[in-house]
């Protein structure tokens, strides 16, 4: 809950307003209902070291907030690590494609 008090310095009148704000502590965490079967991408957020585990062949793309492709990779092994530590801190998108479906996940790169 946040309370804001506004006072008019000329008239001296004031008003107080309280609002409730819901904040999701799990910013960027993958919603498992939206995941392609048998693919895990973690940790999220991370400092740039990203693990991808899969039981199937997938293609991934890392995109910046403007949609520019930063990295494109074909993954056929069960696990793969990506070192994206040189990227600037911020929000990126990971597109996962299994040949049938494409899902886009939000990823937060931090220090």
Buried (B, 14 or more C-beta within 10 A) or exposed (E): EEEEEEEEEEEEEEEEEEEEEEEEEEEBBBEEEEBBEEBEBEEBBBEBEBEBBBEBEBBBBBBBEEEEEEBEEEBEEEEBEBEBEEBEEEEBBBBBBBEEEEBEBBBBBEE
